[in-house]
């Protein structure tokens, strides 16, 4: 392996323990990365520290690692950014969640809107949440984050806005008369509301504004939902976070 792989472990990691990996994590290390005994691995459990580890056994039944010392890293943005993303088609939603994780979003909430093409009942929502959680894990393994973004339950727009009452809100709106450079610095969490394909309808935009969301536009062109989300996150992280 030319690059030390990072692996997420769902249970708390303790320095000095012998840890066994199985399932997809072991398969990826063994079959894809061709890990061997003696190879180094970095482990994290989503709670903060990361741990050096060494493979002591690599076989068909799994991979065993000896966990070494843990260390804290400073890879989380000082901006507590919450992405309220209108649920879009699977490939677009997956892309947004992955890139938002890479850009340091603290929390992500899928939002059910009038123009959302994908409609979720309780059973389908549970499956999608499991799928989306796996995307967040994979993105953290790739980008170096040791804390998983919080994946919140999908809610209709009105309920989603109410759930984050008190936070400063930003609404991406191509009809707005100001840009993100006009936003005041947040004193706490900052919510970014992005519509799905086709955007939010008039009632939804009015409801967000009535809840205190400030409408901003991202230039003169109409952006796809996934482009708008990532452009908005990047601009906010550049102004108030750690994107330099």
C-alpha positions in Angstrom: 0.0 0.0 0.0 1.5 3.3 -1.1 -0.7 5.4 1.2 -1.7 4.6 4.8 -5.4 3.8 4.6 -7.9 5.2 7.0 -10.6 3.0 8.4 -13.7 3.9 10.4 -14.7 1.6 13.3 -18.1 2.0 14.8 -17.2 0.9 18.3 -15.0 3.0 20.6 -11.3 2.4 20.0 -8.8 1.9 22.9 -5.1 2.1 22.5 -3.4 -1.2 23.0 -6.4 -3.3 22.1 -6.4 -6.1 19.5 -9.2 -5.2 17.1 -10.7 -7.4 14.4 -12.2 -6.1 11.2 -14.6 -8.0 9.1 -17.3 -7.3 6.5 -16.8 -4.5 4.0 -13.9 -2.8 5.9 -11.8 -6.0 5.9 -12.7 -6.8 2.3 -11.6 -3.3 1.2 -8.3 -3.6 3.0 -7.6 -7.1 1.9 -9.0 -7.4 -1.6 -8.9 -3.9 -2.9 -5.8 -2.4 -1.1 -4.1 -5.9 -0.7 -3.1 -5.2 2.9 -0.6 -7.6 4.4 0.7 -8.4 7.9 2.8 -5.6 9.1 1.1 -2.9 7.1 0.1 0.4 8.9 -3.5 1.6 9.1 -5.1 4.6 10.7 -8.3 4.0 12.6 -11.0 6.4 13.8 -14.3 5.9 15.5 -16.0 9.3 14.7 -15.5 10.8 18.1 -12.3 12.8 17.6 -9.0 11.1 17.9 -7.3 8.8 15.3 -5.2 5.8 16.1 -2.2 4.3 14.5 -2.6 0.5 14.0 -0.6 -2.4 12.6 -2.1 -5.4 10.8 -1.1 -8.6 12.8 -3.2 -11.1 10.8 -4.8 -10.8 7.4 -6.9 -13.7 6.1 -10.2 -14.7 4.6 -11.9 -14.6 8.0 -11.0 -11.0 8.6 -8.1 -8.7 9.6 -6.8 -8.2 13.1 -4.9 -5.1 14.1 -3.0 -4.0 17.1 -4.0 -0.5 18.0 -1.3 2.0 18.9 -1.4 5.5 20.4 -4.2 7.9 19.7 -3.8 11.5 18.7 -6.1 14.5 18.4 -6.2 16.4 15.2 -7.6 19.8 14.3 -9.6 19.1 11.1 -13.0 20.4 12.1 -14.2 23.8 10.9 -14.9 26.5 13.5 -18.1 27.2 11.6 -21.0 25.1 12.8 -22.6 24.7 9.3 -25.8 22.8 9.0 -26.8 21.8 5.4 -30.6 21.6 4.9 -30.6 19.9 1.5 -33.8 19.4 -0.5 -33.9 15.7 -1.4 -32.8 15.2 -5.0 -32.2 12.2 -7.3 -29.9 9.6 -5.7 -26.7 10.3 -7.6 -27.0 14.0 -7.0 -27.9 13.6 -3.3 -25.0 11.2 -2.8 -22.6 13.6 -4.4 -23.7 16.6 -2.3 -23.4 14.6 0.9 -19.9 13.4 0.0 -18.6 16.8 -1.0 -20.3 18.6 1.9 -18.5 16.2 4.3 -15.2 17.0 2.6 -15.9 20.7 3.0 -16.4 20.4 6.7 -20.2 20.6 7.2 -21.1 19.8 10.8 -24.6 18.4 10.3 -26.7 17.4 7.3 -30.5 17.2 7.2 -32.3 15.9 4.1 -35.4 18.0 3.5 -38.6 16.9 1.8 -40.0 19.6 -0.5 -42.9 20.0 -3.0 -40.5 19.7 -5.9 -38.5 16.7 -4.6 -38.6 14.0 -7.2 -37.7 11.4 -4.7 -40.5 10.7 -2.1 -39.6 8.9 1.1 -42.0 6.8 3.2 -40.7 5.6 6.6 -39.3 2.3 5.2 -37.5 3.9 2.3 -36.2 6.8 4.5 -34.6 4.2 6.8 -32.8 2.6 3.9 -31.7 5.9 2.5 -30.3 7.0 5.8 -28.3 3.9 6.1 -26.9 4.5 2.6 -26.2 8.1 3.3 -24.4 7.3 6.5 -22.1 5.0 4.6 -21.3 7.8 2.2 -20.4 10.1 5.2 -18.1 7.4 6.6 -16.4 6.9 3.2 -15.9 10.6 2.7 -14.4 11.0 6.2 -12.0 8.1 5.5 -10.9 9.9 2.3 -10.6 13.5 3.5 -9.1 13.0 6.9 -11.9 14.0 9.2 -12.1 12.1 12.4 -15.6 13.3 13.4 -18.5 12.1 11.4 -21.0 14.8 10.4 -24.3 14.4 12.1 -26.9 12.9 9.8 -30.3 14.1 10.9 -33.7 12.6 10.0 -35.4 13.8 6.9 -38.2 16.3 7.6 -40.6 18.4 5.5 -39.4 21.9 5.0 -41.6 23.6 7.6 -40.6 21.1 10.2 -36.9 21.3 9.3 -36.9 25.0 9.6 -38.6 24.8 13.0 -36.2 22.1 14.2 -33.3 24.6 13.8 -35.1 27.7 15.2 -32.6 30.0 16.8 -29.8 29.3 14.3 -28.9 31.9 11.7 -30.4 30.8 8.3 -29.3 31.3 4.8 -31.6 30.5 1.8 -30.0 30.0 -1.6 -32.5 31.9 -3.9 -31.7 32.9 -7.5 -34.2 35.8 -7.1 -32.5 37.3 -4.1 -31.0 40.8 -4.4 -27.8 40.2 -2.4 -24.9 37.8 -2.4 -23.2 35.9 0.5 -20.7 38.7 1.0 -23.5 40.7 2.7 -24.1 38.1 5.4 -23.3 39.0 9.1 -20.9 36.7 10.9 -22.9 34.0 12.8 -22.7 33.8 16.6 -23.7 30.1 16.6 -24.8 27.5 14.1 -25.5 28.6 10.6 -28.1 26.7 8.5 -27.8 26.7 4.7 -31.1 25.8 2.9 -30.8 24.5 -0.6 -33.8 23.4 -2.8 -33.9 20.2 -4.9 -34.1 20.0 -8.7 -36.4 22.8 -9.7 -35.7 24.7 -6.5 -38.1 25.6 -3.7 -41.6 26.8 -4.6 -42.8 30.3 -3.7 -44.6 29.2 -0.5 -41.5 27.4 0.7 -39.2 30.4 0.1 -41.7 32.6 1.8 -41.9 30.2 4.8 -38.1 30.2 5.1 -37.9 34.0 4.9 -40.7 34.3 7.5 -38.5 32.1 9.8 -35.6 34.6 9.4 -33.7 33.0 6.6 -31.7 35.5 4.5 -32.0 35.0 0.8 -28.8 35.1 -1.2 -27.9 34.5 -4.9 -24.8 32.9 -6.3 -24.3 35.0 -9.4 -26.3 35.5 -12.5 -26.5 31.8 -13.6 -29.0 29.1 -12.6 -27.1 26.4 -10.8 -28.0 22.7 -10.4 -28.9 21.8 -6.8 -25.7 19.9 -6.3 -23.6 22.8 -7.7 -25.5 25.4 -5.7 -25.0 23.4 -2.4 -21.3 23.0 -2.8 -20.7 26.5 -4.0 -22.7 27.9 -1.1 -20.8 25.7 1.4 -17.5 26.7 0.0 -18.3 30.5 0.1 -19.5 30.3 3.7 -16.5 28.2 4.8 -14.2 30.8 3.1 -15.9 33.7 4.9 -16.6 32.2 8.3 -14.8 28.8 8.5 -11.4 27.4 7.7 -11.4 27.3 3.8 -8.4 29.4 3.1 
